[in-house]
Amino acid sequence: AFVIFGATGDLARRMLFPSLYFLDMDGLLPSRLRIVGAARSSHTDEEFRKDVEGWVRERAGAFFSQEAWEAFAKRLVYSPGDATDPKSYATLKERLEGTDGGALFYLSTSPALYIPIVQGLASQNLSAEPNRVIVEKPIGKSWATCEQINAAIAEHFSENRTFRIDHYLGKETVQNLIALRFGNALFEPLWNRHTIDHVQITVAETLGVEGRFGYYDEYGATRDMVQNHILQLLCLIAMEPPSNLRPESVRGEKVKVLRSLRPIRDSELREKTVRGQYTRGVTDGKSVPAYTEEEGGKASDTETFVALCAHVDNWRWAGVPFYLRTGKRLPTRTSQIVIQFRDVPHSIFNGSPLLANRLTITLQPEESIALTIMNKTPSLTQGGYELQPLTLNLSLLDAFKGEKRRRIA
């Protein structure tokens, strides 16, 4: 069985159920797998299936198949209950009767509920082998709360049955960063402080908190995005080549990067960071409320935008700034990595302006890899060249068709 706590929440709606639907469509789910949604809302199985169908249709778009949906819907059941109420776990245990092969519990909830959920599972012996647990980022809001959560999980689930996940790493375009860096001899000789001026990593959203004010106000943009999604991207850009693609090898190289990050001192906060909060305005022609006016909102200084300058203090990256930024209610939805190369050391083109080369990796929504280079402008000008920047653009959506294209989109 696959059990999703927080089954009516934002992540489950946008990511988890559509992903499970596509896995089922591709024949990658066990034939007898039951998918159990657990949340506080009072739903029957049929009501829950109808909700999930709407989420899947919206996400799948042209790739939605009624036949595939009907097969997937048969797997879905619902277990209502409050995650802090011990009685909910007795109900859940009943919903799991008749399943075999163990259960996988996916905690798609606020981190504040991780400990009650794990303890509730243990109270019904649902933490016994071979059952496993997945916890979503962020795991706590501080070092202390992270340790508390990990200790509570370790009481009931062994380490080899515990999975800590950042769903952003499941994106094809994010995984492609490893292929781009280490599958092409072109980039490695240039991937260092000698030729790279700076790196920009941007994750911009047009949406607001979308009904998640209670969670978001406790964590803010820094904890919600920077310390997981964006640092994972930074690690993939900055890490050394792993010896192989085994998880422990890749993880080891990422840890080296994180340990090399230069701490930002309190005295540097104004110089190295910017924080902001969205106000009321217009998005896509519609009036939208300020952050503090959102559903459940209140007066708050929690940031919904953050930008910072990071440094990786090692031989490869010494002196290269990494500019990280993320925010909600921004003009454009995009996730993008820009590798800005250094200027040529000397121009021979009689004052014709030269722009430094730039590698732009767009993760969403227009998945692409673009390289900006200087070229001669066609002309009969005497006495010199006129140059202009042109972009070589590889659209991944155009490069792949059918099922491969769907997995990117």
DRENROBA-171213 format. One record per residue (C-alpha): residue in three letters; y negated, x, z negated. Coordinates in pm, 1 decimal. Layout:
! residues N
+---------+----------+----------+----------+
! residuo !        v !        u !        w !
+---------+----------+----------+----------+
!     ALA !        Y !        X !        Z !
...
+---------+----------+----------+----------+
//
This chain:
! residues 409
+---------+----------+----------+----------+
! residuo !        v !        u !        w !
+---------+----------+----------+----------+
!     ALA !      0.0 !      0.0 !      0.0 !
!     PHE !   -359.6 !    101.5 !     63.2 !
!     VAL !   -595.0 !    -38.6 !   -203.0 !
!     ILE !   -972.4 !    -31.0 !   -153.7 !
!     PHE !  -1185.6 !    -82.1 !   -464.0 !
!     GLY !  -1533.5 !   -196.8 !   -364.2 !
!     ALA !  -1380.1 !   -378.3 !    -67.5 !
!     THR !  -1693.1 !   -583.7 !      3.9 !
!     GLY !  -1932.3 !   -289.8 !    -30.1 !
!     ASP !  -2133.5 !   -102.4 !    229.6 !
!     LEU !  -1889.0 !    182.1 !    296.0 !
!     ALA !  -1589.6 !    -49.3 !    323.3 !
!     ARG !  -1773.5 !   -277.4 !    567.4 !
!     ARG !  -1913.0 !     -7.8 !    794.8 !
!     MET !  -1644.5 !    258.7 !    780.6 !
!     LEU !  -1318.8 !    190.8 !    600.9 !
!     PHE !  -1194.6 !   -138.5 !    743.6 !
!     PRO !  -1303.2 !    -61.3 !   1102.3 !
!     SER !  -1131.4 !    277.9 !   1075.4 !
!     LEU !   -810.5 !    121.8 !    943.8 !
!     TYR !   -824.3 !   -133.0 !   1225.2 !
!     PHE !   -846.2 !    141.9 !   1486.5 !
!     LEU !   -566.2 !    338.8 !   1319.9 !
!     ASP !   -349.6 !     28.6 !   1338.0 !
!     MET !   -447.2 !    -28.0 !   1702.1 !
!     ASP !   -337.3 !    329.0 !   1777.2 !
!     GLY !     -3.0 !    276.9 !   1601.6 !
!     LEU !    -82.5 !    525.0 !   1324.4 !
!     LEU !    -27.7 !    298.7 !   1022.5 !
!     PRO !    317.3 !    249.5 !    868.9 !
!     SER !    465.4 !    -77.7 !    991.5 !
!     ARG !    499.0 !   -222.3 !    640.3 !
!     LEU !    166.8 !   -100.3 !    502.0 !
!     ARG !    -19.9 !   -363.2 !    301.3 !
!     ILE !   -398.9 !   -328.4 !    270.7 !
!     VAL !   -541.6 !   -471.6 !    -49.6 !
!     GLY !   -912.2 !   -533.1 !    -95.0 !
!     ALA !  -1029.1 !   -531.1 !   -457.4 !
!     ALA !  -1377.3 !   -647.7 !   -555.9 !
!     ARG !  -1562.3 !   -884.8 !   -790.7 !
!     SER !  -1626.3 !  -1159.3 !   -534.6 !
!     SER !  -1408.1 !  -1468.5 !   -554.7 !
!     HIS !  -1229.3 !  -1482.4 !   -219.3 !
!     THR !   -902.1 !  -1617.9 !    -94.0 !
!     ASP !   -697.7 !  -1401.9 !    139.3 !
!     GLU !   -814.1 !  -1605.6 !    437.5 !
!     GLU !  -1181.0 !  -1584.3 !    339.7 !
!     PHE !  -1146.6 !  -1211.1 !    296.9 !
!     ARG !   -979.1 !  -1172.0 !    636.2 !
!     LYS !  -1261.0 !  -1366.7 !    798.9 !
!     ASP !  -1518.2 !  -1134.9 !    641.7 !
!     VAL !  -1328.7 !   -825.1 !    751.2 !
!     GLU !  -1299.2 !   -962.4 !   1105.4 !
!     GLY !  -1677.6 !   -988.3 !   1124.5 !
!     TRP !  -1720.8 !   -629.3 !   1006.6 !
!     VAL !  -1461.0 !   -499.8 !   1250.5 !
!     ARG !  -1606.2 !   -694.6 !   1545.0 !
!     GLU !  -1953.4 !   -557.3 !   1477.8 !
!     ARG !  -1830.5 !   -200.0 !   1455.3 !
!     ALA !  -1576.6 !   -213.5 !   1738.6 !
!     GLY !  -1802.8 !   -380.6 !   1992.7 !
!     ALA !  -1644.5 !   -365.7 !   2337.8 !
!     PHE !  -1333.0 !   -202.1 !   2191.5 !
!     PHE !  -1241.5 !   -510.7 !   1986.1 !
!     SER !   -901.8 !   -659.1 !   2073.4 !
!     GLN !   -804.7 !  -1004.4 !   1948.3 !
!     GLU !   -437.1 !   -916.3 !   1972.9 !
!     ALA !   -484.9 !   -598.7 !   1769.8 !
!     TRP !   -694.1 !   -788.7 !   1515.3 !
!     GLU !   -429.9 !  -1055.8 !   1460.7 !
!     ALA !   -170.2 !   -787.1 !   1392.3 !
!     PHE !   -407.6 !   -604.4 !   1156.2 !
!     ALA !   -509.8 !   -921.1 !    969.9 !
!     LYS !   -150.3 !   -978.2 !    860.7 !
!     ARG !   -175.3 !   -665.1 !    649.9 !
!     LEU !   -480.8 !   -782.5 !    453.9 !
!     VAL !   -471.7 !   -941.0 !    109.2 !
!     TYR !   -738.1 !   -972.1 !   -158.0 !
!     SER !   -732.9 !   -905.2 !   -531.6 !
!     PRO !  -1044.5 !  -1036.8 !   -709.9 !
!     GLY !  -1157.6 !   -894.9 !  -1039.7 !
!     ASP !  -1408.3 !   -688.7 !  -1232.5 !
!     ALA !  -1321.6 !   -318.4 !  -1230.6 !
!     THR !  -1414.6 !   -297.8 !  -1599.9 !
!     ASP !  -1185.9 !   -588.5 !  -1696.4 !
!     PRO !   -829.3 !   -478.8 !  -1787.3 !
!     LYS !   -695.4 !   -817.4 !  -1673.1 !
!     SER !   -794.0 !   -734.1 !  -1315.3 !
!     TYR !   -527.8 !   -465.0 !  -1300.1 !
!     ALA !   -250.2 !   -703.4 !  -1395.0 !
!     THR !   -359.9 !   -920.0 !  -1101.5 !
!     LEU !   -366.3 !   -615.5 !   -876.0 !
!     LYS !    -16.8 !   -517.2 !   -984.0 !
!     GLU !    107.3 !   -860.9 !   -879.8 !
!     ARG !    -54.2 !   -816.7 !   -537.7 !
!     LEU !    137.0 !   -491.9 !   -495.6 !
!     GLU !    477.2 !   -643.9 !   -566.1 !
!     GLY !    717.0 !   -600.8 !   -277.0 !
!     THR !    549.3 !   -287.9 !   -140.3 !
!     ASP !    733.3 !     40.3 !   -119.9 !
!     GLY !    645.1 !    405.1 !    -67.1 !
!     GLY !    376.1 !    413.8 !   -334.0 !
!     ALA !     10.5 !    313.1 !   -330.8 !
!     LEU !   -306.1 !    494.4 !   -228.8 !
!     PHE !   -614.9 !    383.9 !   -423.8 !
!     TYR !   -950.1 !    440.9 !   -252.0 !
!     LEU !  -1243.6 !    423.6 !   -494.7 !
!     SER !  -1531.3 !    308.8 !   -272.0 !
!     THR !  -1749.7 !    215.1 !   -568.8 !
!     SER !  -2027.9 !    354.6 !   -780.5 !
!     PRO !  -1911.5 !    673.1 !   -957.3 !
!     ALA !  -1985.3 !    493.9 !  -1284.7 !
!     LEU !  -1669.6 !    289.0 !  -1221.2 !
!     TYR !  -1434.1 !    577.6 !  -1145.7 !
!     ILE !  -1322.8 !    629.6 !  -1505.1 !
!     PRO !  -1270.9 !    256.5 !  -1584.2 !
!     ILE !  -1071.8 !    214.0 !  -1262.0 !
!     VAL !   -843.9 !    510.8 !  -1326.8 !
!     GLN !   -786.9 !    397.3 !  -1684.5 !
!     GLY !   -721.5 !     41.4 !  -1566.6 !
!     LEU !   -463.1 !    163.2 !  -1315.5 !
!     ALA !   -294.9 !    368.8 !  -1586.0 !
!     SER !   -278.6 !     66.1 !  -1816.8 !
!     GLN !    -46.4 !   -102.5 !  -1565.4 !
!     ASN !    144.3 !    218.6 !  -1486.6 !
!     LEU !    -13.4 !    219.7 !  -1140.3 !
!     SER !   -108.1 !    586.6 !  -1177.6 !
!     ALA !    255.3 !    697.9 !  -1187.7 !
!     GLU !    407.7 !    903.1 !   -907.3 !
!     PRO !    403.3 !    876.3 !   -610.9 !
!     ASN !     76.3 !    680.6 !   -626.0 !
!     ARG !   -239.5 !    868.9 !   -526.8 !
!     VAL !   -614.8 !    828.0 !   -566.7 !
!     ILE !   -914.2 !    900.8 !   -341.4 !
!     VAL !  -1263.0 !    933.0 !   -491.3 !
!     GLU !  -1573.7 !    913.5 !   -272.9 !
!     LYS !  -1886.4 !   1123.3 !   -298.5 !
!     PRO !  -2092.5 !   1158.8 !   -507.1 !
!     ILE !  -1853.6 !   1235.1 !   -793.9 !
!     GLY !  -2095.6 !   1176.6 !  -1079.1 !
!     LYS !  -2469.1 !   1241.8 !  -1091.3 !
!     SER !  -2461.3 !   1575.8 !  -1274.8 !
!     TRP !  -2231.6 !   1866.5 !  -1354.3 !
!     ALA !  -2143.8 !   1704.0 !  -1687.9 !
!     THR !  -2056.0 !   1362.1 !  -1542.6 !
!     CYS !  -1858.8 !   1527.1 !  -1262.5 !
!     GLU !  -1650.9 !   1713.7 !  -1520.5 !
!     GLN !  -1597.1 !   1392.6 !  -1717.3 !
!     ILE !  -1474.3 !   1207.1 !  -1408.7 !
!     ASN !  -1242.4 !   1488.5 !  -1303.0 !
!     ALA !  -1101.0 !   1517.7 !  -1654.4 !
!     ALA !  -1035.9 !   1142.1 !  -1672.1 !
!     ILE !   -861.5 !   1144.7 !  -1334.5 !
!     ALA !   -651.8 !   1447.5 !  -1433.1 !
!     GLU !   -518.4 !   1259.0 !  -1735.9 !
!     HIS !   -338.3 !   1015.3 !  -1506.9 !
!     PHE !   -316.3 !   1169.1 !  -1157.1 !
!     SER !   -193.7 !   1522.8 !  -1091.5 !
!     GLU !   -414.4 !   1741.0 !   -871.2 !
!     ASN !   -179.6 !   1713.7 !   -572.5 !
!     ARG !   -218.2 !   1333.9 !   -592.1 !
!     THR !   -598.8 !   1343.3 !   -617.6 !
!     PHE !   -821.2 !   1352.2 !   -309.5 !
!     ARG !  -1198.3 !   1400.6 !   -319.8 !
!     ILE !  -1356.3 !   1289.0 !      5.1 !
!     ASP !  -1682.5 !   1296.6 !    192.3 !
!     HIS !  -1633.9 !   1039.1 !    468.4 !
!     TYR !  -1897.9 !   1213.5 !    683.3 !
!     LEU !  -1642.5 !   1485.3 !    759.6 !
!     GLY !  -1431.5 !   1228.5 !    942.8 !
!     LYS !  -1681.6 !   1208.0 !   1228.3 !
!     GLU !  -1552.4 !   1363.7 !   1549.9 !
!     THR !  -1887.0 !   1529.1 !   1612.0 !
!     VAL !  -1885.0 !   1689.8 !   1265.8 !
!     GLN !  -1532.1 !   1820.7 !   1316.3 !
!     ASN !  -1642.0 !   1950.9 !   1656.1 !
!     LEU !  -1874.5 !   2197.1 !   1482.8 !
!     ILE !  -1572.2 !   2413.5 !   1402.0 !
!     ALA !  -1455.2 !   2400.3 !   1763.9 !
!     LEU !  -1804.4 !   2477.1 !   1892.9 !
!     ARG !  -1846.8 !   2780.1 !   1669.2 !
!     PHE !  -1501.5 !   2933.2 !   1669.2 !
!     GLY !  -1361.1 !   2815.9 !   2002.6 !
!     ASN !  -1633.7 !   2976.2 !   2213.9 !
!     ALA !  -1692.4 !   3351.9 !   2234.4 !
!     LEU !  -2047.7 !   3281.5 !   2352.2 !
!     PHE !  -2191.7 !   3187.7 !   2013.0 !
!     GLU !  -2039.4 !   3419.0 !   1751.8 !
!     PRO !  -2234.8 !   3735.2 !   1851.5 !
!     LEU !  -2559.0 !   3534.0 !   1828.7 !
!     TRP !  -2478.4 !   3343.5 !   1509.2 !
!     ASN !  -2671.2 !   3553.7 !   1258.8 !
!     ARG !  -3010.5 !   3656.4 !   1122.5 !
!     HIS !  -3076.9 !   3896.1 !   1410.7 !
!     THR !  -3106.2 !   3621.7 !   1674.8 !
!     ILE !  -3155.8 !   3296.2 !   1479.4 !
!     ASP !  -3503.1 !   3220.9 !   1344.3 !
!     HIS !  -3415.8 !   2911.5 !   1142.4 !
!     VAL !  -3180.2 !   2613.4 !   1120.6 !
!     GLN !  -3279.2 !   2247.4 !   1082.8 !
!     ILE !  -3041.5 !   1977.5 !    958.3 !
!     THR !  -3171.4 !   1620.2 !    973.0 !
!     VAL !  -3000.1 !   1296.3 !    872.7 !
!     ALA !  -3247.1 !   1012.3 !    929.3 !
!     GLU !  -3178.3 !    642.8 !    876.6 !
!     THR !  -3379.4 !    338.9 !    983.3 !
!     LEU !  -3209.8 !    118.1 !    723.1 !
!     GLY !  -3328.2 !     73.4 !    367.0 !
!     VAL !  -3099.3 !     55.0 !     64.2 !
!     GLU !  -2950.4 !   -271.0 !    199.5 !
!     GLY !  -2867.4 !   -444.2 !   -128.4 !
!     ARG !  -2760.4 !   -123.7 !   -306.0 !
!     PHE !  -3073.4 !    -76.3 !   -517.6 !
!     GLY !  -2878.9 !    -55.2 !   -843.6 !
!     TYR !  -2665.1 !    232.6 !   -721.2 !
!     TYR !  -2930.7 !    407.0 !   -515.3 !
!     ASP !  -3198.3 !    404.0 !   -783.4 !
!     GLU !  -2969.6 !    599.9 !  -1012.5 !
!     TYR !  -2888.2 !    867.2 !   -754.0 !
!     GLY !  -3165.0 !    893.1 !   -493.4 !
!     ALA !  -3162.2 !   1072.8 !   -159.6 !
!     THR !  -3086.1 !   1415.0 !   -305.5 !
!     ARG !  -2765.8 !   1314.8 !   -481.7 !
!     ASP !  -2668.2 !   1051.3 !   -225.1 !
!     MET !  -2707.5 !   1269.1 !     85.1 !
!     VAL !  -2812.5 !   1629.9 !     30.9 !
!     GLN !  -2551.9 !   1749.7 !   -216.5 !
!     ASN !  -2265.0 !   1616.2 !     -5.4 !
!     HIS !  -2323.0 !   1521.3 !    361.4 !
!     ILE !  -2596.7 !   1773.0 !    435.4 !
!     LEU !  -2448.1 !   2061.0 !    237.8 !
!     GLN !  -2118.0 !   2004.1 !    417.1 !
!     LEU !  -2300.4 !   2040.5 !    749.0 !
!     LEU !  -2476.6 !   2351.7 !    622.1 !
!     CYS !  -2140.4 !   2500.5 !    522.7 !
!     LEU !  -1990.5 !   2436.6 !    866.4 !
!     ILE !  -2288.5 !   2606.2 !   1030.6 !
!     ALA !  -2311.5 !   2901.2 !    790.4 !
!     MET !  -1952.2 !   2980.7 !    690.8 !
!     GLU !  -1749.3 !   3277.1 !    811.5 !
!     PRO !  -1452.6 !   3214.4 !   1043.7 !
!     PRO !  -1153.9 !   3095.0 !    837.1 !
!     SER !   -821.9 !   3271.3 !    897.5 !
!     ASN !   -670.0 !   2936.4 !    998.3 !
!     LEU !   -746.6 !   2563.5 !    976.9 !
!     ARG !   -546.4 !   2491.0 !    663.8 !
!     PRO !   -761.3 !   2293.3 !    417.9 !
!     GLU !   -759.4 !   2566.2 !    154.7 !
!     SER !   -876.3 !   2826.3 !    409.4 !
!     VAL !  -1169.6 !   2616.8 !    533.2 !
!     ARG !  -1256.9 !   2512.5 !    179.1 !
!     GLY !  -1256.4 !   2875.6 !     65.6 !
!     GLU !  -1512.3 !   2973.9 !    328.3 !
!     LYS !  -1731.8 !   2677.1 !    239.5 !
!     VAL !  -1726.1 !   2775.0 !   -126.9 !
!     LYS !  -1849.7 !   3123.3 !    -36.9 !
!     VAL !  -2151.8 !   2965.8 !    134.4 !
!     LEU !  -2226.8 !   2739.8 !   -160.5 !
!     ARG !  -2207.0 !   3033.9 !   -400.0 !
!     SER !  -2454.3 !   3220.3 !   -177.8 !
!     LEU !  -2715.4 !   2942.6 !   -185.1 !
!     ARG !  -3032.7 !   3061.3 !   -352.5 !
!     PRO !  -3123.7 !   2839.5 !   -649.9 !
!     ILE !  -3464.4 !   2674.0 !   -629.1 !
!     ARG !  -3655.0 !   2747.4 !   -948.6 !
!     ASP !  -3870.4 !   2485.9 !  -1118.2 !
!     SER !  -4179.9 !   2686.2 !  -1026.9 !
!     GLU !  -4084.3 !   2663.4 !   -656.4 !
!     LEU !  -4031.0 !   2287.5 !   -635.6 !
!     ARG !  -4373.8 !   2208.7 !   -489.2 !
!     GLU !  -4343.6 !   2489.3 !   -234.6 !
!     LYS !  -3978.7 !   2441.7 !   -134.8 !
!     THR !  -3929.1 !   2064.7 !   -155.9 !
!     VAL !  -4093.1 !   1735.9 !    -56.0 !
!     ARG !  -3997.0 !   1396.8 !   -199.1 !
!     GLY !  -4111.5 !   1052.1 !    -91.7 !
!     GLN !  -4036.8 !    682.2 !   -112.8 !
!     TYR !  -4067.3 !    423.1 !    162.0 !
!     THR !  -4323.9 !    145.0 !    138.2 !
!     ARG !  -4342.3 !   -191.0 !    311.8 !
!     GLY !  -4387.7 !   -179.5 !    686.1 !
!     VAL !  -4240.7 !   -279.6 !   1021.2 !
!     THR !  -3905.4 !   -167.4 !   1164.6 !
!     ASP !  -3789.1 !   -280.7 !   1508.5 !
!     GLY !  -4064.8 !   -542.0 !   1509.0 !
!     LYS !  -3958.7 !   -690.3 !   1174.0 !
!     SER !  -4142.4 !   -670.9 !    844.7 !
!     VAL !  -3944.1 !   -481.4 !    581.5 !
!     PRO !  -4009.5 !   -452.0 !    208.5 !
!     ALA !  -4101.2 !   -144.6 !     10.2 !
!     TYR !  -3820.6 !     29.0 !   -177.3 !
!     THR !  -3932.1 !   -118.9 !   -508.3 !
!     GLU !  -3946.3 !   -467.8 !   -348.8 !
!     GLU !  -3584.9 !   -459.7 !   -227.7 !
!     GLU !  -3329.4 !   -702.3 !   -372.1 !
!     GLY !  -3286.0 !   -604.3 !   -737.4 !
!     GLY !  -3580.4 !   -365.4 !   -710.8 !
!     LYS !  -3812.5 !   -250.8 !   -986.6 !
!     ALA !  -4082.2 !      9.7 !  -1045.0 !
!     SER !  -3924.7 !    346.4 !   -970.8 !
!     ASP !  -4002.1 !    704.3 !   -871.3 !
!     THR !  -3658.2 !    762.5 !   -717.5 !
!     GLU !  -3690.7 !    942.6 !   -384.8 !
!     THR !  -3572.0 !    781.4 !    -61.6 !
!     PHE !  -3683.1 !   1086.6 !    139.4 !
!     VAL !  -3631.3 !   1451.6 !     59.6 !
!     ALA !  -3692.2 !   1771.6 !    253.5 !
!     LEU !  -3621.7 !   2119.5 !    127.1 !
!     CYS !  -3598.1 !   2480.1 !    236.0 !
!     ALA !  -3267.2 !   2646.4 !    150.6 !
!     HIS !  -3155.6 !   3007.2 !    185.9 !
!     VAL !  -2804.8 !   3151.1 !    211.1 !
!     ASP !  -2827.2 !   3495.7 !     56.9 !
!     ASN !  -2561.4 !   3695.3 !    237.7 !
!     TRP !  -2555.0 !   3956.8 !    514.5 !
!     ARG !  -2523.4 !   3706.8 !    798.5 !
!     TRP !  -2806.0 !   3475.2 !    692.5 !
!     ALA !  -3046.7 !   3681.2 !    480.6 !
!     GLY !  -3402.5 !   3571.3 !    556.4 !
!     VAL !  -3305.0 !   3269.1 !    770.3 !
!     PRO !  -3444.7 !   2942.6 !    627.7 !
!     PHE !  -3234.5 !   2626.5 !    646.7 !
!     TYR !  -3463.0 !   2321.6 !    657.5 !
!     LEU !  -3279.6 !   2015.4 !    525.7 !
!     ARG !  -3419.3 !   1662.1 !    537.0 !
!     THR !  -3295.4 !   1309.5 !    498.5 !
!     GLY !  -3446.4 !    970.6 !    433.1 !
!     LYS !  -3429.0 !    595.7 !    471.2 !
!     ARG !  -3660.8 !    364.6 !    670.0 !
!     LEU !  -3753.1 !    643.9 !    908.2 !
!     PRO !  -3865.2 !    570.6 !   1267.2 !
!     THR !  -3541.0 !    688.6 !   1428.9 !
!     ARG !  -3175.1 !    691.3 !   1332.2 !
!     THR !  -3037.8 !   1034.4 !   1404.8 !
!     SER !  -2819.6 !   1309.6 !   1263.9 !
!     GLN !  -2903.8 !   1639.7 !   1424.3 !
!     ILE !  -2861.1 !   2013.6 !   1378.6 !
!     VAL !  -3107.3 !   2247.1 !   1549.1 !
!     ILE !  -3035.4 !   2618.5 !   1582.0 !
!     GLN !  -3371.5 !   2775.6 !   1664.1 !
!     PHE !  -3335.0 !   3122.8 !   1815.3 !
!     ARG !  -3592.1 !   3398.1 !   1787.6 !
!     ASP !  -3859.7 !   3467.9 !   2048.4 !
!     VAL !  -3790.8 !   3731.9 !   2312.5 !
!     PRO !  -3927.8 !   4065.0 !   2185.8 !
!     HIS !  -4154.9 !   4117.0 !   2487.8 !
!     SER !  -4260.0 !   3899.1 !   2782.0 !
!     ILE !  -4275.1 !   4042.8 !   3135.0 !
!     PHE !  -4405.0 !   3718.1 !   3285.9 !
!     ASN !  -4780.3 !   3776.3 !   3294.4 !
!     GLY !  -4874.3 !   3543.1 !   3014.9 !
!     SER !  -4651.5 !   3253.4 !   3117.4 !
!     PRO !  -4570.4 !   3085.0 !   2783.9 !
!     LEU !  -4214.8 !   3134.7 !   2663.7 !
!     LEU !  -4036.1 !   2895.0 !   2432.8 !
!     ALA !  -3753.5 !   3031.1 !   2220.4 !
!     ASN !  -3404.8 !   2908.0 !   2303.2 !
!     ARG !  -3280.5 !   2616.0 !   2099.7 !
!     LEU !  -2931.5 !   2473.7 !   2049.1 !
!     THR !  -2946.2 !   2106.7 !   1947.8 !
!     ILE !  -2630.1 !   1939.2 !   1821.0 !
!     THR !  -2674.6 !   1562.7 !   1791.9 !
!     LEU !  -2407.8 !   1400.0 !   1575.0 !
!     GLN !  -2533.0 !   1043.5 !   1613.6 !
!     PRO !  -2620.9 !    814.7 !   1779.7 !
!     GLU !  -2629.1 !   1002.3 !   2113.9 !
!     GLU !  -2349.0 !   1251.0 !   2052.8 !
!     SER !  -2441.6 !   1559.7 !   2251.4 !
!     ILE !  -2486.0 !   1936.3 !   2263.9 !
!     ALA !  -2803.5 !   2062.3 !   2431.6 !
!     LEU !  -2922.6 !   2416.6 !   2501.3 !
!     THR !  -3287.3 !   2472.2 !   2591.7 !
!     ILE !  -3346.8 !   2776.5 !   2812.4 !
!     MET !  -3636.6 !   2913.4 !   3017.2 !
!     ASN !  -3622.6 !   2887.9 !   3397.4 !
!     LYS !  -3845.2 !   2979.0 !   3689.7 !
!     THR !  -4052.0 !   2691.1 !   3821.5 !
!     PRO !  -3993.0 !   2662.2 !   4199.1 !
!     SER !  -4315.8 !   2772.6 !   4366.2 !
!     LEU !  -4472.6 !   3020.9 !   4610.6 !
!     THR !  -4708.8 !   3163.0 !   4351.0 !
!     GLN !  -4803.6 !   3522.0 !   4425.4 !
!     GLY !  -4808.3 !   3791.4 !   4164.1 !
!     GLY !  -4578.9 !   3647.6 !   3901.5 !
!     TYR !  -4336.4 !   3384.8 !   3780.0 !
!     GLU !  -4419.3 !   3049.8 !   3629.2 !
!     LEU !  -4157.0 !   2948.6 !   3375.1 !
!     GLN !  -4066.4 !   2619.5 !   3216.3 !
!     PRO !  -3807.1 !   2516.2 !   2957.8 !
!     LEU !  -3508.9 !   2316.1 !   3083.3 !
!     THR !  -3223.2 !   2169.3 !   2886.0 !
!     LEU !  -2852.3 !   2193.7 !   2958.4 !
!     ASN !  -2717.2 !   1872.7 !   2805.2 !
!     LEU !  -2351.9 !   1791.1 !   2739.2 !
!     SER !  -2309.8 !   1425.1 !   2647.7 !
!     LEU !  -1979.2 !   1388.3 !   2465.4 !
!     LEU !  -1975.2 !   1015.2 !   2538.8 !
!     ASP !  -1995.8 !   1090.4 !   2910.8 !
!     ALA !  -1743.1 !   1373.6 !   2892.0 !
!     PHE !  -1465.0 !   1162.5 !   2740.1 !
!     LYS !  -1328.6 !    827.4 !   2850.6 !
!     GLY !  -1108.8 !    554.4 !   2706.8 !
!     GLU !   -958.6 !    609.0 !   2362.0 !
!     LYS !  -1115.4 !    954.6 !   2325.9 !
!     ARG !  -1459.3 !    806.2 !   2391.1 !
!     ARG !  -1396.9 !    533.0 !   2134.0 !
!     ARG !  -1314.6 !    787.8 !   1866.3 !
!     ILE !  -1646.5 !    962.2 !   1926.3 !
!     ALA !  -1852.2 !    642.8 !   1931.6 !
+---------+----------+----------+----------+
//
